[in-house]
Amino acid sequence: MLLALLVSGLVVALVVIGLFVFGLRRRLIQRSGGTFDCSMRWGVPEETDTSGKGWVYGVARYSGDRIEWFRVFSYSPRPRRLLERSSIEVVARRAPEGEEELALLSDAVVLGCVHQGTRLELAMSEDALTGFLAWLEAAPPGQRVNVA
């Protein structure tokens, strides 16, 4: 009986610590500012796939001439993807369709991009999209920027 209570208490403590670390990590990412919620789908095929599969919920942070993208459900302090401003090409913009509406946040807009030859899709709110496109267009003189 005592052993069962001890094990139960330990499990509850580990769950609480794990949730605390998730929250602390998110606060540390947001501490420097310039963050927005951004789901990502990497390596998208040429045809439009609205199955809702492959989307990963994350947080993106502006950092100079690149965007650092972090998975939300991860303990890693380092970004999962780095997107260089000079290498991002916006090719399409659309609303979520089909099962994507369930996989993404309710107000999301899907932005089709190419980054260093790899097709990807970013899903973000209208406000975040406005900021993202403004950031892309604000590239220093001489940088090639293509915003559809």
Rosetta silent file (secondary structure, phi, psi, omega in degrees, C-alpha in Angstrom):
SEQUENCE: MLLALLVSGLVVALVVIGLFVFGLRRRLIQRSGGTFDCSMRWGVPEETDTSGKGWVYGVARYSGDRIEWFRVFSYSPRPRRLLERSSIEVVARRAPEGEEELALLSDAVVLGCVHQGTRLELAMSEDALTGFLAWLEAAPPGQRVNVA
SCORE:     score description
SCORE:     0.000 S_00000001
   1 L     0.000  -46.219  179.449    0.000    0.000    0.000 S_00000001
   2 H   -65.489  -39.623  178.766    2.762    2.410    0.934 S_00000001
   3 H   -64.065  -40.222  178.811    4.719    1.460   -2.184 S_00000001
   4 H   -64.119  -41.346  177.468    1.669    2.102   -4.395 S_00000001
   5 H   -65.506  -40.078  179.179    1.191    5.550   -2.854 S_00000001
   6 H   -64.311  -45.205  179.148    4.866    6.348   -3.299 S_00000001
   7 H   -64.835  -42.280  178.686    4.842    5.276   -6.959 S_00000001
   8 H   -62.378  -43.610  178.155    1.605    7.217   -7.609 S_00000001
   9 H   -63.016  -39.262  178.906    3.049   10.323   -6.001 S_00000001
  10 H   -65.939  -41.188  178.318    6.220    9.990   -8.049 S_00000001
  11 H   -63.882  -45.187  178.818    4.249    9.664  -11.293 S_00000001
  12 H   -62.023  -42.808  179.125    2.148   12.731  -10.474 S_00000001
  13 H   -62.459  -42.017  178.806    5.294   14.703   -9.579 S_00000001
  14 H   -64.793  -39.489  177.656    6.968   13.738  -12.869 S_00000001
  15 H   -64.365  -44.202  179.517    3.894   14.792  -14.868 S_00000001
  16 H   -63.653  -43.082  178.435    3.767   18.145  -13.068 S_00000001
  17 H   -63.517  -42.038  178.625    7.495   18.716  -13.622 S_00000001
  18 H   -61.029  -44.266  177.893    7.140   17.807  -17.309 S_00000001
  19 H   -65.712  -38.022  177.486    4.285   20.297  -17.792 S_00000001
  20 H   -62.724  -42.129  179.865    6.240   22.968  -15.937 S_00000001
  21 H   -65.473  -38.908  174.745    9.259   22.451  -18.216 S_00000001
  22 H   -57.429  -48.184 -179.365    7.001   22.779  -21.325 S_00000001
  23 H   -65.506  -41.041  179.148    5.699   26.102  -20.015 S_00000001
  24 H   -64.202  -42.501  178.932    9.148   27.318  -18.994 S_00000001
  25 H   -60.771  -44.781  179.564   10.595   26.454  -22.416 S_00000001
  26 H   -61.441  -42.148  178.688    7.803   28.379  -24.166 S_00000001
  27 H   -64.185  -40.002  178.827    8.426   31.416  -21.940 S_00000001
  28 H   -65.715  -37.689  177.169   12.168   31.300  -22.661 S_00000001
  29 H   -65.272  -41.693 -176.982   11.499   31.155  -26.417 S_00000001
  30 H   -80.362  -10.559 -174.314    9.113   34.116  -26.185 S_00000001
  31 L   -57.760  -40.681 -177.274   11.356   36.108  -23.862 S_00000001
  32 L   -81.288   -3.219  176.792   13.254   37.862  -26.656 S_00000001
  33 L    82.603  176.539  177.418    9.987   38.816  -28.417 S_00000001
  34 L    70.062   36.548 -179.225    8.975   38.501  -32.054 S_00000001
  35 E  -111.690  155.037  175.254    7.220   35.125  -31.721 S_00000001
  36 E  -154.040  151.797  177.739    4.027   33.797  -33.286 S_00000001
  37 E   -71.727  131.831 -174.114    2.146   30.503  -33.418 S_00000001
  38 L  -153.498  111.868  173.634    2.976   28.758  -36.682 S_00000001
  39 E   -82.207  151.295 -177.212    2.209   25.205  -37.783 S_00000001
  40 E  -136.143  144.988  171.893    4.526   23.734  -40.400 S_00000001
  41 E  -130.436  117.085 -172.876    4.409   20.943  -42.946 S_00000001
  42 E  -100.033  142.846  176.483    7.821   20.138  -44.456 S_00000001
  43 L    69.393   46.430 -176.626    8.445   18.384  -47.791 S_00000001
  44 L   -74.653  137.358  176.304    4.993   18.998  -49.260 S_00000001
  45 L   -68.971  165.903 -177.733    4.227   17.274  -52.602 S_00000001
  46 L   -59.884  -44.311 -179.344    3.452   19.369  -55.699 S_00000001
  47 L   -77.142  151.887 -178.956   -0.299   18.692  -55.620 S_00000001
  48 L   -69.452  122.723  179.269   -2.384   20.232  -52.843 S_00000001
  49 L  -109.055  112.132 -178.862   -2.777   17.771  -49.970 S_00000001
  50 L  -108.614   24.522 -178.199   -5.666   18.648  -47.663 S_00000001
  51 L   -72.406  -16.254 -178.646   -5.638   15.411  -45.661 S_00000001
  52 L    85.963   -2.187 -178.920   -4.412   17.236  -42.565 S_00000001
  53 L   -84.596  147.826  174.695   -1.453   14.858  -42.210 S_00000001
  54 L    91.988   -8.325  179.544    2.071   16.075  -41.581 S_00000001
  55 L   -75.453  136.444  177.495    1.232   19.305  -39.790 S_00000001
  56 E  -125.433  125.879 -179.265    3.321   20.029  -36.692 S_00000001
  57 L   -76.092  134.565 -178.058    2.278   22.740  -34.268 S_00000001
  58 E  -152.867 -177.709  177.103    5.040   25.154  -33.402 S_00000001
  59 E  -126.128  130.344  178.453    6.231   28.597  -32.425 S_00000001
  60 E  -108.386  148.511 -179.349    8.290   30.735  -34.769 S_00000001
  61 E  -135.073  130.485  174.620   10.632   33.518  -33.694 S_00000001
  62 E   -72.458  133.107  179.017   12.165   36.289  -35.776 S_00000001
  63 E  -144.239   87.233 -178.208   15.917   36.386  -35.336 S_00000001
  64 L    66.699 -121.962 -178.995   17.630   38.861  -37.642 S_00000001
  65 L   -96.409   24.794  176.817   17.464   37.566  -41.225 S_00000001
  66 E  -147.393  163.418  174.930   16.008   34.207  -40.315 S_00000001
  67 E  -113.008  129.582  175.771   13.076   32.597  -38.595 S_00000001
  68 E   -98.128  124.275 -178.205   13.706   30.009  -35.919 S_00000001
  69 E  -111.724  125.328 -177.901   10.895   27.443  -35.740 S_00000001
  70 E  -113.790  137.097  170.814   10.393   25.403  -32.553 S_00000001
  71 E   -70.527  141.479  179.166    8.090   22.417  -32.056 S_00000001
  72 L   -71.353  -46.115 -175.685    5.662   23.068  -29.230 S_00000001
  73 L   -93.319   68.617  179.758    5.713   19.512  -27.877 S_00000001
  74 L  -152.493  153.759  176.105    9.454   19.158  -27.450 S_00000001
  75 L   -99.408   -4.259 -176.709   11.965   19.751  -24.683 S_00000001
  76 L   -66.018  131.302  177.696   14.747   20.844  -27.044 S_00000001
  77 L   -80.599   -9.577 -178.035   15.983   24.397  -26.416 S_00000001
  78 L   -99.051  151.059  179.248   17.184   24.671  -30.029 S_00000001
  79 L   -67.156  147.253  178.325   14.986   25.414  -33.048 S_00000001
  80 L   -77.477  -36.570  179.670   13.910   22.475  -35.204 S_00000001
  81 E  -134.699  145.353  173.079   14.105   24.495  -38.455 S_00000001
  82 E  -119.345  124.170 -179.768   15.894   27.674  -39.519 S_00000001
  83 E  -112.941  112.606  179.037   14.385   29.584  -42.429 S_00000001
  84 E   -77.459  134.058 -178.142   16.681   32.161  -44.050 S_00000001
  85 H   -58.497  -41.183 -177.178   14.862   35.229  -45.365 S_00000001
  86 H   -70.481  -15.128 -177.386   16.852   35.270  -48.618 S_00000001
  87 H  -103.443   -3.457 -178.446   15.928   31.603  -49.303 S_00000001
  88 E   -90.371  128.599  175.067   12.159   31.811  -48.712 S_00000001
  89 E  -125.225  119.620  178.775    9.937   32.101  -51.756 S_00000001
  90 E   -84.144  125.842 -176.780    6.187   32.433  -51.234 S_00000001
  91 E  -116.450  -18.356 -177.815    4.303   30.610  -54.000 S_00000001
  92 E  -159.291  159.993  175.708    0.700   30.324  -52.767 S_00000001
  93 E  -144.576  132.441 -177.596   -1.804   31.402  -50.146 S_00000001
  94 E  -155.954  166.822  174.592   -5.006   29.568  -49.299 S_00000001
  95 L   -88.146  151.833  176.542   -7.503   28.744  -46.576 S_00000001
  96 L   -60.821  142.431 -178.418   -7.342   25.334  -44.862 S_00000001
  97 L  -128.043  153.264  174.537   -9.475   22.735  -46.626 S_00000001
  98 L    59.269 -132.196 -177.257  -10.921   19.361  -45.662 S_00000001
  99 L   -71.502  -14.396  176.537   -9.292   17.702  -42.691 S_00000001
 100 H   -59.896  -32.621 -179.365   -6.740   20.512  -42.434 S_00000001
 101 H   -60.248  -29.091  178.164   -9.399   22.576  -40.700 S_00000001
 102 H   -83.385  -29.166 -175.856   -9.251   20.100  -37.813 S_00000001
 103 H   -83.407  -19.867 -175.207   -5.446   19.888  -37.742 S_00000001
 104 L  -112.315  166.793  175.768   -4.809   23.652  -37.684 S_00000001
 105 L   -62.842  156.095 -170.037   -5.844   26.537  -35.477 S_00000001
 106 L   -63.424  -33.044 -176.357   -9.278   27.958  -36.277 S_00000001
 107 L  -102.991   21.483 -172.437   -8.152   31.248  -37.862 S_00000001
 108 L   -73.840  148.552  170.855   -5.173   29.861  -39.789 S_00000001
 109 E  -120.145  134.585 -178.109   -4.132   30.823  -43.308 S_00000001
 110 E   -95.717  127.760 -179.411   -1.901   28.364  -45.206 S_00000001
 111 E  -114.387  116.182  176.989    1.100   29.835  -46.974 S_00000001
 112 E   -83.817  129.425 -176.692    2.864   27.672  -49.563 S_00000001
 113 E  -135.695  164.097  169.500    6.610   28.355  -49.716 S_00000001
 114 E  -124.777  128.205  178.585    9.837   27.031  -51.167 S_00000001
 115 E  -126.954  112.403 -179.111   12.946   27.162  -48.970 S_00000001
 116 L    50.405   45.134  176.536   16.249   26.136  -50.545 S_00000001
 117 L    83.766   -3.785  179.638   14.432   23.882  -53.027 S_00000001
 118 E  -104.123  127.733  176.920   12.189   22.221  -50.410 S_00000001
 119 E   -78.601  136.676  177.293    8.452   22.815  -50.538 S_00000001
 120 E  -146.383  161.682  175.549    6.841   23.618  -47.211 S_00000001
 121 E  -127.147  138.658  176.705    3.623   25.071  -45.890 S_00000001
 122 E  -117.003  136.477  177.040    3.212   27.430  -42.963 S_00000001
 123 E  -120.513  124.010 -177.227   -0.115   27.972  -41.221 S_00000001
 124 E  -149.573  168.967  179.074   -0.567   31.081  -39.134 S_00000001
 125 L   -71.297  165.341  177.968   -3.174   33.656  -38.170 S_00000001
 126 H   -58.515  -42.462 -179.938   -3.977   36.634  -40.422 S_00000001
 127 H   -63.606  -44.587  178.664   -2.115   38.970  -38.061 S_00000001
 128 H   -65.214  -36.603  178.480    0.972   36.764  -38.016 S_00000001
 129 H   -63.502  -42.659  177.838    0.791   36.455  -41.817 S_00000001
 130 H   -59.534  -45.428  177.889    0.783   40.236  -42.195 S_00000001
 131 H   -64.710  -40.501  179.936    3.863   40.480  -39.994 S_00000001
 132 H   -63.150  -47.003  179.993    5.591   37.599  -41.795 S_00000001
 133 H   -66.214  -36.717  175.926    5.042   39.111  -45.251 S_00000001
 134 H   -64.211  -40.380  177.927    6.175   42.535  -44.010 S_00000001
 135 H   -63.069  -42.132  178.171    9.325   40.923  -42.593 S_00000001
 136 H   -62.469  -44.918 -177.419    9.994   39.228  -45.940 S_00000001
 137 H   -72.210  -18.917 -178.555    9.512   42.448  -47.895 S_00000001
 138 L   -86.656   21.923  179.722   11.724   44.406  -45.484 S_00000001
 139 L   -62.705  148.976  177.624   14.838   42.598  -46.681 S_00000001
 140 L   -59.901  155.006  179.317   17.954   44.733  -47.032 S_00000001
 141 L   -55.934  139.636  178.319   18.634   46.193  -50.490 S_00000001
 142 L    97.464  -15.844  177.787   20.086   43.700  -52.941 S_00000001
 143 L   -85.252  137.119  177.271   18.379   40.634  -51.481 S_00000001
 144 L   -79.278  124.077  178.251   16.015   38.776  -53.783 S_00000001
 145 L  -130.731  129.909  179.066   12.583   38.513  -52.197 S_00000001
 146 E  -123.400  109.358  179.941    9.563   36.888  -53.868 S_00000001
 147 L  -118.124  116.870 -178.497    6.245   37.379  -52.109 S_00000001
 148 L   -73.635    0.000    0.000    3.159   36.094  -53.965 S_00000001
